[in-house]
Amino acid sequence: MQRRILSAQLSRSGYEVLEAGSGEEALEICAQTEPDFVLSDWLMDGMTGLEFCRRFRQMSRESYGYFILLTSKSEKNDVAEGLQNGADDFLAKPVNGDELRARLTAGARILTMERAMQEKNRLLTSALGELRTLYDSIDRDLVEARKLQQSLVKERFRSFGNAQVSLMLRPSGHVGGDLVGFFRISSRRVGLYGIDVSGHGITSALMTARLAGYLSGSSPEQNIALVQNELGFFDGRDPAELARYLNALVLDEMQTESYFTLIYADVDLIAGTVALVQAGHPHPAVLRADGKVEFFGNGGMPVGLLAAATYETVTTRLFPGDRLFLGSDGITEIVLPDGRQLAEEGLTEMLAALNGMRGQALLDALYWELQRLSGEALVDDVSAVLFEFDGAKENDG
């Protein structure tokens, strides 16, 4: 009788009502129709209202269902038990029509909020899926960009007979702003360079790709470090002149907000003389044959920052067994566990400790030692050029 009275009241209020004579029958109806509201007596033959509520909550549904238990129980323990089994609200028997409508109205507000939240979650999940797809696509592109950038350094090692050049380029991310390289100036001279473009990522990588073209070893006609005389022979620009030329090129023609540090050395393979310009790059170091480490250079402004920047060529000389090291700030500025930067003092100790190693093995050992000292992944690109001078004799070109 109570069920029929409730059904009539709900129908008059505009609800579509489905009746069940037992908990088992009610579960079958709920599985087929997913009702918005379920009103169940606490005490029923067979399955109790608590068991019905518990099994209702275990059902897979697309939306939330609001469950009201009808009961004559009013003890706090009974209410707590009902809530623990999944009930949302309670109605005391006999049911008052006005109270029933008020409880359903409150439940409708909760269902509206629940469904609005579900829709927002659906949209968020969809957006996250799209972002994940986009990220995966970008990540694949960055992997390819890393391969292309690494290909800019076509040779990591070359022997010139009485001298050897080794290169290290380790981006901190997929792509970076560091660039190292070398090229022939003449039969007895070689140009060495290190570049560090401001920032990281795609913008910096695009800049390094452009600069790699300007300093190409395979296309002397495109290499702005070289000048061609009337007879068609190439010679090298003075290092300071090259820095000035690049500075004007970046400011006047490239139209970019990026700037970069540069170190460029013109080395005589026979005499061991070095003419070098330093434009904001860390000081170059000479590793003497006796193990002593000497830094030199005069700093200088980065390229592409100020039109009025001035640059100066400095010189030094290498003797048999000496080595020239051109490293980026990703080396000297790594942060040690105690909060200090490695700086030139720390680099001096590292180079002295690695004095017995040569070429690529030395650069690899240096990199792994930097990783060990930092205690975590390096946050900046790491690059270096190592030139080893064995003495004045004919080279193999």
Sequence and secondary structure as in RCSB ss.txt:
>XXXX:A:sequence
MQRRILSAQLSRSGYEVLEAGSGEEALEICAQTEPDFVLSDWLMDGMTGLEFCRRFRQMSRESYGYFILLTSKSE
KNDVAEGLQNGADDFLAKPVNGDELRARLTAGARILTMERAMQEKNRLLTSALGELRTLYDSIDRDLVEARKLQQ
SLVKERFRSFGNAQVSLMLRPSGHVGGDLVGFFRISSRRVGLYGIDVSGHGITSALMTARLAGYLSGSSPEQNIA
LVQNELGFFDGRDPAELARYLNALVLDEMQTESYFTLIYADVDLIAGTVALVQAGHPHPAVLRADGKVEFFGNGG
MPVGLLAAATYETVTTRLFPGDRLFLGSDGITEIVLPDGRQLAEEGLTEMLAALNGMRGQALLDALYWELQRLSG
EALVDDVSAVLFEFDGAKENDG
>XXXX:A:secstr
 HHHHHHHHHHHTT      SSHHHHHHHHHHH  SEEEEESS SSS HHHHHHHHHTS  SS  EEEEEES   
HHHHHHHHHTT  EEEESS  HHHHHHHHHHHHHHHHHHHHHHHHHHHHHHHHHHHHHHHHHHHHHHHHHHHHHH
HHS  SEEE SSEEEEEEEE SSSS SEEEEEEEEETTEEEEEEEEESS SHHHHHHHHHHHHHT SS TTT TT
EEE TTS EEE  HHHHHHHHHHHIIIII  S  EEEEEEEEETTT EEEEEEEBS   EEE TTS EEE     
  BTS TT    EEEEE  TT EEEEE HHHHT B TTS B HHHHHHHHHHHTTT  HHHHHHHHHHHHHHHHS
S  SS EEEEEEEE  SS    
